[in-house]
Amino acid sequence: MKIFDAHIHFIHSYSAAELSRILGLLEQFGLEGFDALVFVEFPSDLNTALKMIPGDYHQFFTPEAVENMRNLSLVFG
């Protein structure tokens, strides 16, 4: 059995339903397992949060992305 371990920071603007659909596609392509330890903790003020994130990623960290990331428990819960 092949096992790959990765640490990622995941910023997305997908709804819980869309993210679940994408994970389903990955399973169709051969993803056999996926474990996630999800921490969704960041300041509620977007400007404060942006100070903690490298500038190259600011374009992805939108109010919509923040709201959707707060609901990851709907996908991984």
Distance bins in CASP14 RR format, pairs under 12 A and 6 or more apart:
PFRMAT RR
TARGET T0000
AUTHOR 0000-0000-0000
RMODE 2
METHOD distances of the structure
MODEL  1
1 32 0 0 0 0 1 0 0 0 0 0 0
1 33 0 0 0 0 0 1 0 0 0 0 0
2 30 0 0 0 0 0 1 0 0 0 0 0
2 31 0 0 0 0 0 1 0 0 0 0 0
2 32 0 0 0 0 1 0 0 0 0 0 0
2 33 0 0 0 0 0 1 0 0 0 0 0
3 32 0 0 0 0 1 0 0 0 0 0 0
3 33 0 0 0 0 1 0 0 0 0 0 0
3 34 0 0 0 0 0 1 0 0 0 0 0
3 35 0 0 0 0 0 1 0 0 0 0 0
4 31 0 0 0 0 0 1 0 0 0 0 0
4 32 0 0 0 0 0 1 0 0 0 0 0
4 33 0 0 0 0 0 1 0 0 0 0 0
4 34 0 0 0 0 0 1 0 0 0 0 0
4 35 0 0 0 0 0 1 0 0 0 0 0
5 34 0 0 0 0 0 1 0 0 0 0 0
5 35 0 0 0 0 1 0 0 0 0 0 0
5 37 0 0 0 0 0 1 0 0 0 0 0
6 34 0 0 0 0 0 1 0 0 0 0 0
6 35 0 0 0 0 0 1 0 0 0 0 0
6 36 0 0 0 0 0 1 0 0 0 0 0
6 37 0 0 0 0 0 1 0 0 0 0 0
7 36 0 0 0 0 0 1 0 0 0 0 0
7 37 0 0 0 0 1 0 0 0 0 0 0
7 39 0 0 0 0 0 1 0 0 0 0 0
8 34 0 0 0 0 0 1 0 0 0 0 0
8 36 0 0 0 0 1 0 0 0 0 0 0
8 37 0 0 0 0 0 1 0 0 0 0 0
8 38 0 0 0 0 0 1 0 0 0 0 0
8 39 0 0 0 0 0 1 0 0 0 0 0
9 38 0 0 0 0 0 1 0 0 0 0 0
9 39 0 0 0 0 0 1 0 0 0 0 0
9 40 0 0 0 0 0 1 0 0 0 0 0
9 42 0 0 0 0 0 1 0 0 0 0 0
9 52 0 0 0 0 0 1 0 0 0 0 0
9 53 0 0 0 0 1 0 0 0 0 0 0
9 54 0 0 0 0 1 0 0 0 0 0 0
9 56 0 0 0 0 0 1 0 0 0 0 0
9 57 0 0 0 0 1 0 0 0 0 0 0
9 60 0 0 0 0 0 1 0 0 0 0 0
9 61 0 0 0 0 0 1 0 0 0 0 0
9 69 0 0 0 0 0 1 0 0 0 0 0
10 19 0 0 0 0 1 0 0 0 0 0 0
10 22 0 0 0 0 0 1 0 0 0 0 0
10 23 0 0 0 0 0 1 0 0 0 0 0
10 36 0 0 0 0 1 0 0 0 0 0 0
10 37 0 0 0 0 0 1 0 0 0 0 0
10 38 0 0 0 0 1 0 0 0 0 0 0
10 39 0 0 0 0 0 1 0 0 0 0 0
10 40 0 0 0 0 0 1 0 0 0 0 0
10 57 0 0 0 0 0 1 0 0 0 0 0
10 60 0 0 0 0 0 1 0 0 0 0 0
10 61 0 0 0 0 0 1 0 0 0 0 0
10 65 0 0 0 0 0 1 0 0 0 0 0
10 68 0 0 0 0 0 1 0 0 0 0 0
10 69 1 0 0 1 0 0 0 0 0 0 0
10 72 0 0 0 0 1 0 0 0 0 0 0
10 75 0 0 0 0 0 1 0 0 0 0 0
10 76 0 0 0 0 0 1 0 0 0 0 0
11 40 0 0 0 0 0 1 0 0 0 0 0
11 42 0 0 0 0 0 1 0 0 0 0 0
11 49 0 0 0 0 0 1 0 0 0 0 0
11 50 0 0 0 0 0 1 0 0 0 0 0
11 52 0 0 0 0 0 1 0 0 0 0 0
11 53 0 0 0 0 1 0 0 0 0 0 0
11 54 0 0 0 0 0 1 0 0 0 0 0
11 55 0 0 0 0 0 1 0 0 0 0 0
11 56 0 0 0 0 0 1 0 0 0 0 0
11 57 1 0 0 1 0 0 0 0 0 0 0
11 58 0 0 0 0 1 0 0 0 0 0 0
11 59 0 0 0 0 1 0 0 0 0 0 0
11 60 1 0 1 0 0 0 0 0 0 0 0
11 61 1 0 1 0 0 0 0 0 0 0 0
11 62 0 0 0 0 1 0 0 0 0 0 0
11 64 0 0 0 0 0 1 0 0 0 0 0
11 65 1 0 1 0 0 0 0 0 0 0 0
11 66 0 0 0 0 1 0 0 0 0 0 0
11 68 0 0 0 0 1 0 0 0 0 0 0
11 69 1 0 0 1 0 0 0 0 0 0 0
11 72 0 0 0 0 0 1 0 0 0 0 0
12 18 0 0 0 0 1 0 0 0 0 0 0
12 19 1 0 0 1 0 0 0 0 0 0 0
12 22 0 0 0 0 1 0 0 0 0 0 0
12 23 0 0 0 0 0 1 0 0 0 0 0
12 40 0 0 0 0 0 1 0 0 0 0 0
12 57 0 0 0 0 0 1 0 0 0 0 0
12 60 1 0 0 1 0 0 0 0 0 0 0
12 61 0 0 0 0 0 1 0 0 0 0 0
12 62 0 0 0 0 0 1 0 0 0 0 0
12 64 0 0 0 0 1 0 0 0 0 0 0
12 65 1 0 0 1 0 0 0 0 0 0 0
12 66 0 0 0 0 0 1 0 0 0 0 0
12 67 0 0 0 0 0 1 0 0 0 0 0
12 68 1 0 0 1 0 0 0 0 0 0 0
12 69 1 0 0 1 0 0 0 0 0 0 0
12 70 0 0 0 0 0 1 0 0 0 0 0
12 71 0 0 0 0 0 1 0 0 0 0 0
12 72 0 0 0 0 1 0 0 0 0 0 0
12 75 0 0 0 0 0 1 0 0 0 0 0
13 19 0 0 0 0 1 0 0 0 0 0 0
13 59 0 0 0 0 0 1 0 0 0 0 0
13 60 1 0 0 1 0 0 0 0 0 0 0
13 61 0 0 0 0 1 0 0 0 0 0 0
13 62 1 0 0 1 0 0 0 0 0 0 0
13 63 0 0 0 0 1 0 0 0 0 0 0
13 64 1 0 1 0 0 0 0 0 0 0 0
13 65 1 0 1 0 0 0 0 0 0 0 0
13 66 0 0 0 0 1 0 0 0 0 0 0
13 67 0 0 0 0 1 0 0 0 0 0 0
13 68 1 0 1 0 0 0 0 0 0 0 0
13 69 0 0 0 0 1 0 0 0 0 0 0
13 71 0 0 0 0 0 1 0 0 0 0 0
14 20 0 0 0 0 1 0 0 0 0 0 0
14 21 0 0 0 0 1 0 0 0 0 0 0
14 22 1 0 0 1 0 0 0 0 0 0 0
14 23 0 0 0 0 0 1 0 0 0 0 0
14 60 0 0 0 0 0 1 0 0 0 0 0
14 62 0 0 0 0 0 1 0 0 0 0 0
14 64 0 0 0 0 1 0 0 0 0 0 0
14 65 0 0 0 0 1 0 0 0 0 0 0
14 67 0 0 0 0 0 1 0 0 0 0 0
14 68 1 0 0 1 0 0 0 0 0 0 0
14 69 0 0 0 0 1 0 0 0 0 0 0
14 71 0 0 0 0 0 1 0 0 0 0 0
14 72 0 0 0 0 0 1 0 0 0 0 0
14 74 0 0 0 0 0 1 0 0 0 0 0
14 75 0 0 0 0 1 0 0 0 0 0 0
15 21 0 0 0 0 1 0 0 0 0 0 0
15 22 0 0 0 0 0 1 0 0 0 0 0
15 64 0 0 0 0 1 0 0 0 0 0 0
15 65 0 0 0 0 0 1 0 0 0 0 0
15 67 0 0 0 0 1 0 0 0 0 0 0
15 68 1 0 1 0 0 0 0 0 0 0 0
15 69 0 0 0 0 0 1 0 0 0 0 0
15 70 0 0 0 0 0 1 0 0 0 0 0
15 71 1 0 0 1 0 0 0 0 0 0 0
15 72 0 0 0 0 0 1 0 0 0 0 0
15 74 0 0 0 0 1 0 0 0 0 0 0
15 75 0 0 0 0 1 0 0 0 0 0 0
16 22 0 0 0 0 0 1 0 0 0 0 0
16 23 0 0 0 0 0 1 0 0 0 0 0
16 67 0 0 0 0 0 1 0 0 0 0 0
16 68 1 0 0 1 0 0 0 0 0 0 0
16 69 0 0 0 0 0 1 0 0 0 0 0
16 70 0 0 0 0 0 1 0 0 0 0 0
16 71 1 0 1 0 0 0 0 0 0 0 0
16 72 1 0 0 1 0 0 0 0 0 0 0
16 73 0 0 0 0 1 0 0 0 0 0 0
16 74 1 1 0 0 0 0 0 0 0 0 0
16 75 1 0 1 0 0 0 0 0 0 0 0
16 76 0 0 0 0 1 0 0 0 0 0 0
16 77 0 0 0 0 0 1 0 0 0 0 0
17 23 0 0 0 0 0 1 0 0 0 0 0
17 24 0 0 0 0 0 1 0 0 0 0 0
17 68 0 0 0 0 0 1 0 0 0 0 0
17 71 0 0 0 0 0 1 0 0 0 0 0
17 74 0 0 0 0 1 0 0 0 0 0 0
17 75 0 0 0 0 1 0 0 0 0 0 0
18 24 0 0 0 0 0 1 0 0 0 0 0
18 25 0 0 0 0 0 1 0 0 0 0 0
18 64 0 0 0 0 0 1 0 0 0 0 0
18 68 0 0 0 0 1 0 0 0 0 0 0
18 71 0 0 0 0 0 1 0 0 0 0 0
18 74 0 0 0 0 0 1 0 0 0 0 0
18 75 0 0 0 0 1 0 0 0 0 0 0
19 25 0 0 0 0 0 1 0 0 0 0 0
19 26 0 0 0 0 0 1 0 0 0 0 0
19 34 0 0 0 0 0 1 0 0 0 0 0
19 36 0 0 0 0 0 1 0 0 0 0 0
19 38 0 0 0 0 0 1 0 0 0 0 0
19 65 0 0 0 0 0 1 0 0 0 0 0
19 68 1 0 0 1 0 0 0 0 0 0 0
19 69 0 0 0 0 1 0 0 0 0 0 0
19 71 0 0 0 0 1 0 0 0 0 0 0
19 72 1 0 0 1 0 0 0 0 0 0 0
19 73 0 0 0 0 0 1 0 0 0 0 0
19 74 0 0 0 0 1 0 0 0 0 0 0
19 75 1 0 1 0 0 0 0 0 0 0 0
19 76 0 0 0 0 1 0 0 0 0 0 0
19 77 0 0 0 0 0 1 0 0 0 0 0
20 26 0 0 0 0 0 1 0 0 0 0 0
20 27 0 0 0 0 0 1 0 0 0 0 0
20 34 0 0 0 0 0 1 0 0 0 0 0
20 71 0 0 0 0 0 1 0 0 0 0 0
20 72 0 0 0 0 0 1 0 0 0 0 0
20 74 0 0 0 0 1 0 0 0 0 0 0
20 75 1 0 1 0 0 0 0 0 0 0 0
20 76 0 0 0 0 1 0 0 0 0 0 0
20 77 0 0 0 0 0 1 0 0 0 0 0
21 27 0 0 0 0 0 1 0 0 0 0 0
21 28 0 0 0 0 0 1 0 0 0 0 0
21 75 0 0 0 0 0 1 0 0 0 0 0
22 28 0 0 0 0 0 1 0 0 0 0 0
22 29 0 0 0 0 0 1 0 0 0 0 0
22 31 0 0 0 0 0 1 0 0 0 0 0
22 34 0 0 0 0 0 1 0 0 0 0 0
22 75 0 0 0 0 1 0 0 0 0 0 0
23 29 0 0 0 0 0 1 0 0 0 0 0
23 30 0 0 0 0 0 1 0 0 0 0 0
23 31 1 0 0 1 0 0 0 0 0 0 0
23 33 0 0 0 0 0 1 0 0 0 0 0
23 34 1 0 0 1 0 0 0 0 0 0 0
23 36 0 0 0 0 1 0 0 0 0 0 0
23 72 0 0 0 0 0 1 0 0 0 0 0
23 75 1 0 0 1 0 0 0 0 0 0 0
23 76 0 0 0 0 1 0 0 0 0 0 0
24 30 0 0 0 0 0 1 0 0 0 0 0
24 31 0 0 0 0 1 0 0 0 0 0 0
24 33 0 0 0 0 0 1 0 0 0 0 0
24 34 0 0 0 0 1 0 0 0 0 0 0
24 75 0 0 0 0 0 1 0 0 0 0 0
25 31 0 0 0 0 1 0 0 0 0 0 0
26 32 0 0 0 0 0 1 0 0 0 0 0
26 33 0 0 0 0 1 0 0 0 0 0 0
26 34 1 0 0 1 0 0 0 0 0 0 0
27 33 1 0 0 1 0 0 0 0 0 0 0
27 34 0 0 0 0 1 0 0 0 0 0 0
34 75 0 0 0 0 0 1 0 0 0 0 0
34 76 0 0 0 0 1 0 0 0 0 0 0
35 76 0 0 0 0 1 0 0 0 0 0 0
35 77 0 0 0 0 0 1 0 0 0 0 0
36 72 0 0 0 0 1 0 0 0 0 0 0
36 73 0 0 0 0 0 1 0 0 0 0 0
36 75 0 0 0 0 1 0 0 0 0 0 0
36 76 1 0 1 0 0 0 0 0 0 0 0
36 77 0 0 0 0 1 0 0 0 0 0 0
37 72 0 0 0 0 0 1 0 0 0 0 0
37 76 0 0 0 0 1 0 0 0 0 0 0
37 77 0 0 0 0 0 1 0 0 0 0 0
38 69 0 0 0 0 1 0 0 0 0 0 0
38 70 0 0 0 0 0 1 0 0 0 0 0
38 71 0 0 0 0 0 1 0 0 0 0 0
38 72 1 0 1 0 0 0 0 0 0 0 0
38 73 1 0 0 1 0 0 0 0 0 0 0
38 74 0 0 0 0 0 1 0 0 0 0 0
38 75 0 0 0 0 1 0 0 0 0 0 0
38 76 1 0 1 0 0 0 0 0 0 0 0
38 77 1 0 0 1 0 0 0 0 0 0 0
39 69 0 0 0 0 0 1 0 0 0 0 0
39 70 0 0 0 0 0 1 0 0 0 0 0
39 72 0 0 0 0 1 0 0 0 0 0 0
39 73 0 0 0 0 0 1 0 0 0 0 0
39 76 0 0 0 0 0 1 0 0 0 0 0
40 49 0 0 0 0 0 1 0 0 0 0 0
40 65 0 0 0 0 0 1 0 0 0 0 0
40 66 0 0 0 0 1 0 0 0 0 0 0
40 67 0 0 0 0 0 1 0 0 0 0 0
40 68 0 0 0 0 0 1 0 0 0 0 0
40 69 1 0 1 0 0 0 0 0 0 0 0
40 70 1 0 1 0 0 0 0 0 0 0 0
40 71 0 0 0 0 1 0 0 0 0 0 0
40 72 1 0 1 0 0 0 0 0 0 0 0
40 73 1 0 0 1 0 0 0 0 0 0 0
40 74 0 0 0 0 0 1 0 0 0 0 0
40 75 0 0 0 0 0 1 0 0 0 0 0
40 76 0 0 0 0 1 0 0 0 0 0 0
40 77 0 0 0 0 0 1 0 0 0 0 0
41 49 0 0 0 0 0 1 0 0 0 0 0
41 52 0 0 0 0 0 1 0 0 0 0 0
41 66 0 0 0 0 0 1 0 0 0 0 0
41 69 0 0 0 0 0 1 0 0 0 0 0
41 70 0 0 0 0 1 0 0 0 0 0 0
41 72 0 0 0 0 0 1 0 0 0 0 0
42 48 0 0 0 0 1 0 0 0 0 0 0
42 49 1 0 1 0 0 0 0 0 0 0 0
42 50 0 0 0 0 1 0 0 0 0 0 0
42 51 0 0 0 0 0 1 0 0 0 0 0
42 52 1 0 0 1 0 0 0 0 0 0 0
42 53 0 0 0 0 1 0 0 0 0 0 0
42 61 0 0 0 0 1 0 0 0 0 0 0
42 65 0 0 0 0 0 1 0 0 0 0 0
42 66 1 0 0 1 0 0 0 0 0 0 0
42 67 0 0 0 0 0 1 0 0 0 0 0
42 69 0 0 0 0 1 0 0 0 0 0 0
42 70 0 0 0 0 1 0 0 0 0 0 0
43 49 1 0 1 0 0 0 0 0 0 0 0
43 50 0 0 0 0 1 0 0 0 0 0 0
43 51 0 0 0 0 1 0 0 0 0 0 0
43 52 1 0 0 1 0 0 0 0 0 0 0
43 53 0 0 0 0 0 1 0 0 0 0 0
43 61 0 0 0 0 0 1 0 0 0 0 0
43 66 0 0 0 0 1 0 0 0 0 0 0
44 63 0 0 0 0 0 1 0 0 0 0 0
44 66 0 0 0 0 1 0 0 0 0 0 0
44 67 0 0 0 0 0 1 0 0 0 0 0
44 70 0 0 0 0 1 0 0 0 0 0 0
45 51 0 0 0 0 1 0 0 0 0 0 0
45 52 0 0 0 0 0 1 0 0 0 0 0
45 63 0 0 0 0 0 1 0 0 0 0 0
45 66 0 0 0 0 0 1 0 0 0 0 0
46 52 0 0 0 0 0 1 0 0 0 0 0
46 53 0 0 0 0 0 1 0 0 0 0 0
46 58 0 0 0 0 1 0 0 0 0 0 0
46 61 1 0 0 1 0 0 0 0 0 0 0
46 62 0 0 0 0 1 0 0 0 0 0 0
46 63 1 0 0 1 0 0 0 0 0 0 0
46 64 0 0 0 0 0 1 0 0 0 0 0
46 65 0 0 0 0 1 0 0 0 0 0 0
46 66 1 0 0 1 0 0 0 0 0 0 0
46 67 0 0 0 0 0 1 0 0 0 0 0
47 53 0 0 0 0 0 1 0 0 0 0 0
47 58 0 0 0 0 0 1 0 0 0 0 0
47 61 0 0 0 0 0 1 0 0 0 0 0
47 63 0 0 0 0 0 1 0 0 0 0 0
47 66 0 0 0 0 0 1 0 0 0 0 0
48 61 0 0 0 0 0 1 0 0 0 0 0
48 66 0 0 0 0 0 1 0 0 0 0 0
49 55 0 0 0 0 0 1 0 0 0 0 0
49 57 0 0 0 0 0 1 0 0 0 0 0
49 58 0 0 0 0 1 0 0 0 0 0 0
49 61 1 0 0 1 0 0 0 0 0 0 0
49 62 0 0 0 0 0 1 0 0 0 0 0
49 63 0 0 0 0 0 1 0 0 0 0 0
49 65 0 0 0 0 0 1 0 0 0 0 0
49 66 1 0 0 1 0 0 0 0 0 0 0
49 69 0 0 0 0 0 1 0 0 0 0 0
49 70 0 0 0 0 0 1 0 0 0 0 0
50 56 0 0 0 0 0 1 0 0 0 0 0
50 57 0 0 0 0 1 0 0 0 0 0 0
50 58 1 0 1 0 0 0 0 0 0 0 0
50 59 0 0 0 0 0 1 0 0 0 0 0
50 60 0 0 0 0 0 1 0 0 0 0 0
50 61 1 0 0 1 0 0 0 0 0 0 0
50 62 0 0 0 0 0 1 0 0 0 0 0
50 63 0 0 0 0 0 1 0 0 0 0 0
50 65 0 0 0 0 0 1 0 0 0 0 0
50 66 0 0 0 0 0 1 0 0 0 0 0
51 58 0 0 0 0 0 1 0 0 0 0 0
51 61 0 0 0 0 0 1 0 0 0 0 0
52 58 0 0 0 0 0 1 0 0 0 0 0
52 61 0 0 0 0 1 0 0 0 0 0 0
53 59 0 0 0 0 0 1 0 0 0 0 0
53 60 0 0 0 0 1 0 0 0 0 0 0
53 61 1 0 1 0 0 0 0 0 0 0 0
53 62 0 0 0 0 0 1 0 0 0 0 0
53 65 0 0 0 0 0 1 0 0 0 0 0
53 66 0 0 0 0 0 1 0 0 0 0 0
54 60 0 0 0 0 0 1 0 0 0 0 0
54 61 0 0 0 0 0 1 0 0 0 0 0
55 61 0 0 0 0 1 0 0 0 0 0 0
57 65 0 0 0 0 0 1 0 0 0 0 0
58 65 0 0 0 0 0 1 0 0 0 0 0
59 65 0 0 0 0 0 1 0 0 0 0 0
60 66 0 0 0 0 0 1 0 0 0 0 0
60 68 0 0 0 0 0 1 0 0 0 0 0
60 69 0 0 0 0 0 1 0 0 0 0 0
61 67 0 0 0 0 0 1 0 0 0 0 0
61 68 0 0 0 0 0 1 0 0 0 0 0
61 69 0 0 0 0 1 0 0 0 0 0 0
62 68 0 0 0 0 1 0 0 0 0 0 0
62 69 0 0 0 0 0 1 0 0 0 0 0
63 69 0 0 0 0 0 1 0 0 0 0 0
63 70 0 0 0 0 0 1 0 0 0 0 0
64 70 0 0 0 0 0 1 0 0 0 0 0
64 71 0 0 0 0 0 1 0 0 0 0 0
65 71 0 0 0 0 0 1 0 0 0 0 0
65 72 0 0 0 0 0 1 0 0 0 0 0
66 72 0 0 0 0 0 1 0 0 0 0 0
68 74 0 0 0 0 1 0 0 0 0 0 0
68 75 0 0 0 0 1 0 0 0 0 0 0
69 75 0 0 0 0 0 1 0 0 0 0 0
69 76 0 0 0 0 0 1 0 0 0 0 0
71 77 0 0 0 0 0 1 0 0 0 0 0
END
